[in-house]
């Protein structure tokens, strides 16, 4: 064995992935993550509520409703029995809609081993409390280490093995920094790494989660304007200025602006704002085309996280005195009955500002009321 002190090479301890991981949530993203884990060699169990979906996973190695055309790995097993699914789990992923995180975390706390780290894979802010999803889970999980997984990831592409990258974020204790190879973030990142799925590690949960929550609202804004007939200039402006809103809120809450320029921020933002595969952009497109909300998605009750987060994010931003004009515009349209054309025309006629916030400039926009009304009519 070579002496690293003699060779001058730094000693790099071997980091070990988790051997047994449970995914709670058998929807499209939960199943896609379970596919990645199983392909990476983890003993993977997926826990869901619908017996028909679980039976299809176990008997046919498919889930056509959520991942059509994907053959699931043979070792992936499903169950509706939460205690059985969590027995012996070395790590747990909670992959449910944001409104269900608290209840599911409470159940995980009851049955998962005490030392088991939990990663929340939902994006949003709890309306009643203003808490991020990991903070919601922390309140229920009895002192377990809680992190998240986030990034620019469409579930079907992930399950089909398209090259994909995401961020795994957990708090880093003093011990984690001394022995990063033993940290939950590194071990879960390794567990989620295959030839096509690449993981990155972060200790900035706030920055990662704010990116995941805000990008959905900006995607609705992009969809609204695309549905109204506008194209790439408009979308690029909304993405860029939406990123600035994301940075400002993350920084105000203790996150890093640098995080928001990574996969969980601009990466996820650009993906979600660029394709109707995103339910958030799809909702915006339909509303922008004049489809009543009740008729969107052919009348099906589709959960659109950005729709709910338009209120919770702006409530949080108001509480810390952060201006988020794009998010406020989406909120006014979705929840306050504002006219689409008028709301966006007024957004474009806001005072002229400097892009570097440090310049701190503001001048009245020269557009007249008639100009604004003309743009509003074009949008509507």
C-alpha positions in Angstrom: 0.0 0.0 0.0 1.4 3.4 -0.9 2.0 6.0 1.7 0.0 9.1 0.7 2.3 11.3 2.8 5.2 10.0 0.8 3.6 10.3 -2.6 2.1 13.8 -2.0 -1.3 12.6 -3.1 -4.3 13.5 -0.8 -6.0 10.6 0.9 -9.5 10.1 -0.5 -11.6 7.8 1.6 -14.1 5.6 -0.2 -17.6 6.8 -0.1 -20.3 4.1 0.0 -23.8 4.5 -1.5 -26.8 3.4 0.5 -27.6 -0.3 0.0 -31.3 -0.1 0.8 -33.5 2.9 -0.1 -37.2 3.4 0.1 -39.1 5.8 -2.1 -42.5 7.0 -0.7 -44.7 8.1 -3.6 -45.4 6.1 -6.7 -46.2 8.9 -9.1 -44.0 9.8 -12.1 -41.1 11.4 -10.3 -41.1 9.0 -7.4 -41.0 6.0 -9.8 -38.3 7.6 -12.0 -36.1 8.1 -8.9 -36.7 4.5 -7.9 -35.7 3.4 -11.3 -32.4 5.4 -11.0 -31.7 3.9 -7.5 -32.4 0.4 -8.7 -30.2 0.8 -11.8 -27.4 2.1 -9.5 -27.6 -1.2 -7.6 -29.6 -0.2 -4.6 -32.2 -2.5 -3.1 -35.1 -0.2 -3.8 -38.7 -0.3 -2.6 -41.4 2.1 -3.8 -44.4 2.7 -1.5 -47.7 3.9 -3.0 -51.3 4.2 -2.1 -53.0 2.7 -5.2 -52.9 -1.1 -5.2 -53.5 -1.3 -9.0 -50.4 0.7 -9.7 -48.3 -1.3 -7.2 -49.5 -4.5 -8.7 -48.6 -3.3 -12.2 -45.1 -2.5 -10.9 -44.6 -5.9 -9.3 -46.3 -8.1 -12.0 -45.5 -6.3 -15.2 -42.5 -4.1 -14.4 -44.4 -1.2 -15.9 -46.4 1.8 -14.8 -48.0 3.0 -18.0 -50.0 5.8 -16.4 -46.9 7.6 -15.1 -44.0 6.3 -17.2 -45.4 5.0 -20.5 -43.0 2.8 -22.5 -40.5 2.3 -19.7 -39.6 -1.2 -18.5 -38.8 -1.0 -14.8 -35.7 -2.7 -13.4 -36.4 -6.3 -12.2 -35.2 -5.6 -8.7 -37.6 -2.7 -8.1 -40.4 -3.8 -5.8 -43.6 -1.9 -4.8 -45.9 -2.1 -1.8 -48.8 -0.3 -0.2 -47.6 -1.3 3.3 -45.7 1.7 4.7 -44.2 -0.1 7.7 -42.9 -2.9 5.5 -41.5 -0.5 3.0 -39.5 1.4 5.6 -38.2 -1.6 7.5 -34.4 -1.5 7.4 -34.2 1.4 5.0 -30.9 3.2 5.1 -32.3 6.3 3.3 -35.8 7.5 2.5 -37.0 9.7 -0.4 -40.4 11.4 0.1 -41.8 12.1 -3.4 -45.3 13.4 -3.0 -47.1 16.7 -3.9 -46.0 19.5 -1.5 -49.4 19.6 0.2 -48.9 16.0 1.3 -45.4 16.3 2.7 -46.4 16.9 6.3 -48.7 14.0 6.5 -46.3 11.6 4.8 -43.4 12.7 6.9 -45.4 12.0 10.0 -46.0 8.5 8.8 -42.3 8.0 7.9 -41.3 9.2 11.4 -43.5 6.5 12.9 -41.9 3.6 11.0 -38.5 4.5 9.6 -35.3 3.7 11.6 -34.3 6.6 13.8 -30.9 7.1 12.1 -32.3 7.1 8.6 -31.8 10.3 6.6 -34.8 11.6 4.6 -34.7 13.5 1.3 -37.8 15.5 0.3 -38.3 15.6 -3.4 -41.3 18.0 -3.4 -41.0 21.6 -4.5 -42.9 24.4 -2.8 -43.7 26.4 0.3 -46.3 25.4 2.8 -49.1 28.0 2.6 -50.1 27.9 6.2 -46.6 28.3 7.7 -44.3 29.7 5.0 -42.0 26.8 5.6 -39.9 25.1 2.9 -40.6 21.4 2.3 -37.5 20.2 4.3 -38.6 22.5 7.2 -42.1 21.0 7.1 -40.6 17.5 7.2 -38.2 18.4 10.0 -41.1 19.3 12.2 -42.5 15.8 11.8 -39.4 13.6 11.6 -38.2 13.6 15.1 -34.6 14.8 14.7 -33.7 12.8 11.6 -31.3 14.4 9.1 -33.5 16.0 6.3 -32.3 17.1 2.9 -33.7 17.4 -0.6 -33.2 16.3 -4.3 -33.9 18.9 -6.9 -32.9 19.9 -10.5 -33.9 20.1 -14.1 -35.6 16.7 -14.5 -38.6 15.5 -16.4 -39.5 12.1 -15.0 -40.0 10.2 -18.3 -36.7 11.4 -19.7 -34.9 10.4 -16.5 -36.5 6.9 -16.5 -35.6 6.5 -20.2 -32.0 7.0 -19.4 -31.5 10.4 -21.0 -28.4 12.1 -19.5 -29.7 14.0 -16.5 -28.2 15.9 -13.6 -29.7 17.0 -10.2 -28.5 18.4 -6.9 -28.6 16.4 -3.6 -28.6 18.9 -0.6 -28.3 18.2 3.1 -27.0 20.2 6.0 -23.3 19.6 6.6 -22.3 19.3 10.2 -18.8 19.8 11.5 -18.3 16.0 11.3 -19.6 15.9 7.8 -17.0 18.4 6.7 -14.2 16.3 8.4 -15.6 13.1 6.8 -17.6 14.1 3.8 -17.6 10.6 2.4 -19.8 9.6 5.4 -22.3 12.5 4.9 -25.9 11.8 3.8 -25.5 14.2 0.9 -22.5 12.3 -0.6 -23.9 8.9 0.1 -27.2 9.6 -1.5 -25.6 11.4 -4.4 -23.6 8.1 -5.1 -26.8 6.1 -4.7 -28.4 8.3 -7.4 -25.5 8.1 -9.8 -25.6 5.9 -12.9 -24.1 6.1 -16.4 -26.9 8.5 -17.3 -27.9 10.2 -14.0 -25.3 12.6 -12.5 -25.6 14.0 -9.0 -24.1 17.1 -7.4 -23.8 17.8 -3.7 -24.9 21.0 -1.9 -25.2 22.2 1.7 -27.5 25.1 0.8 -31.0 23.8 1.3 -32.6 27.2 1.2 -31.0 28.1 -2.1 -31.9 24.8 -3.6 -35.5 24.8 -2.4 -36.3 28.4 -3.3 -35.2 27.6 -6.8 -37.6 24.7 -7.0 -40.5 26.7 -5.6 -40.1 29.9 -7.6 -39.4 28.3 -11.0 -42.9 26.9 -11.2 -44.5 30.3 -10.9 -42.2 31.8 -13.6 -43.1 28.8 -15.8 -46.7 29.7 -15.5 -45.8 33.3 -16.5 -44.0 32.1 -19.6 -46.9 29.9 -20.5 -49.4 32.7 -20.1 -47.5 34.9 -22.5 -46.8 32.2 -25.0 -50.4 31.2 -24.9 -51.3 34.9 -25.6 -49.2 34.7 -28.8 -45.8 36.0 -27.8 -42.5 34.2 -28.5 -38.8 34.0 -27.5 -38.0 37.6 -26.5 -40.8 37.6 -24.0 -39.9 34.2 -22.6 -36.2 35.1 -22.3 -37.0 38.3 -20.4 -39.3 36.4 -18.0 -36.7 33.7 -17.3 -33.9 36.2 -16.7 -35.9 38.5 -14.5 -37.5 35.6 -12.8 -34.1 34.3 -11.9 -33.3 37.6 -10.3 -36.5 37.3 -8.2 -35.4 33.8 -7.2 -31.9 35.0 -6.2 -33.3 37.9 -4.1 -35.7 35.7 -2.1 -33.0 33.0 -1.6 -30.5 35.5 -0.3 -33.1 37.2 2.0 -33.8 33.8 3.6 -30.1 32.9 4.1 -29.4 31.0 0.9 -26.7 31.7 -1.6 -27.1 33.5 -5.0 -24.5 31.1 -6.4 -26.8 28.1 -5.7 -29.6 29.7 -7.7 -27.2 29.8 -10.7 -26.9 26.1 -10.5 -29.0 23.0 -11.5 -31.7 23.6 -8.9 -32.1 27.2 -9.9 -31.4 28.4 -13.5 -31.2 24.7 -14.6 -34.7 23.8 -13.4 -36.0 27.3 -14.4 -34.9 27.0 -18.0 -36.3 23.5 -18.4 -39.7 24.2 -16.8 -40.1 27.4 -18.8 -39.2 25.8 -22.1 -41.6 22.9 -22.6 -45.3 22.2 -22.3 -44.2 18.9 -20.8 -44.1 21.0 -17.6 -47.5 21.1 -16.0 -46.8 24.6 -14.9 -46.0 26.0 -18.3 -48.9 23.9 -19.8 -51.4 25.5 -17.4 -50.1 29.0 -18.4 -50.4 28.1 -22.1 -54.0 27.0 -21.7 -55.0 30.0 -19.6 -53.2 32.3 -22.0 -55.2 30.9 -24.9 -58.4 31.7 -23.1 -59.2 28.2 -21.7 -61.1 28.5 -18.4 -59.3 27.0 -15.4 -61.9 24.3 -14.9 -61.4 23.2 -18.5 -57.6 23.0 -18.5 -56.1 19.6 -18.9 -59.4 18.4 -20.4 -61.1 19.0 -17.1 -58.8 16.5 -15.2 -57.8 17.5 -11.6 -54.1 17.9 -12.3 -52.0 19.2 -9.4 -50.0 22.3 -10.6 -47.5 23.2 -7.9 -46.9 26.7 -9.2 -50.5 27.5 -9.0 -50.5 27.0 -5.2 -47.0 28.4 -4.7 -48.0 31.7 -6.4 -49.6 32.6 -3.2 -47.3 31.0 -0.7 -44.1 32.3 -2.3 -45.4 35.9 -2.6 -46.7 35.7 1.0 -43.2 34.7 2.1 -41.6 37.4 -0.1 -43.8 40.1 1.4 -42.9 39.0 4.9 -39.2 39.5 4.2 -39.7 42.6 2.1 -38.6 41.2 -1.2 -40.1 42.5 -4.4 -41.2 39.7 -6.8 -43.2 41.5 -9.6 -43.5 38.6 -12.0 -44.6 36.2 -9.2 -47.0 38.9 -7.9 -48.4 39.3 -11.5 -49.1 35.5 -11.7 -50.7 35.6 -8.3 -53.0 38.4 -9.3 -54.2 36.5 -12.4 -54.6 33.1 -10.8 -56.0 34.1 -7.4 -57.2 37.7 -7.5 -59.2 37.9 -10.7 -56.8 40.2 -12.5 -57.1 40.6 -16.3 -54.2 38.8 -18.1 -53.5 41.7 -20.5 -53.8 44.5 -18.0 -51.6 42.6 -15.4 -48.8 41.9 -17.8 -48.9 45.4 -19.5 -48.6 47.0 -16.1 -45.7 44.6 -15.3 -43.9 45.8 -18.5 -44.5 49.5 -17.6 -43.0 49.3 -14.1 -40.4 51.9 -13.3 -37.0 51.6 -15.1 -34.5 49.9 -12.9 -30.8 49.0 -13.1 -29.9 45.3 -13.5 -27.1 45.4 -10.8 -29.2 45.9 -7.7 -26.3 47.7 -6.1 -26.9 50.7 -8.5 -30.3 51.2 -6.7 -32.0 53.3 -9.5 -35.6 53.8 -10.3 -37.2 56.0 -12.9 -40.8 56.3 -14.1 -41.5 54.4 -17.3 -42.4 56.7 -20.1 -45.3 54.5 -21.4 -48.6 56.4 -21.3 -51.9 54.9 -20.1 -52.9 54.6 -23.8 -49.7 52.7 -24.5 -50.3 50.3 -21.6 -53.9 49.8 -22.7 -52.8 49.0 -26.3 -50.3 46.3 -25.0 -53.0 44.9 -22.7 -55.3 44.5 -25.6 -52.7 42.7 -27.6 -52.1 40.3 -24.8 -55.7 39.6 -24.1 
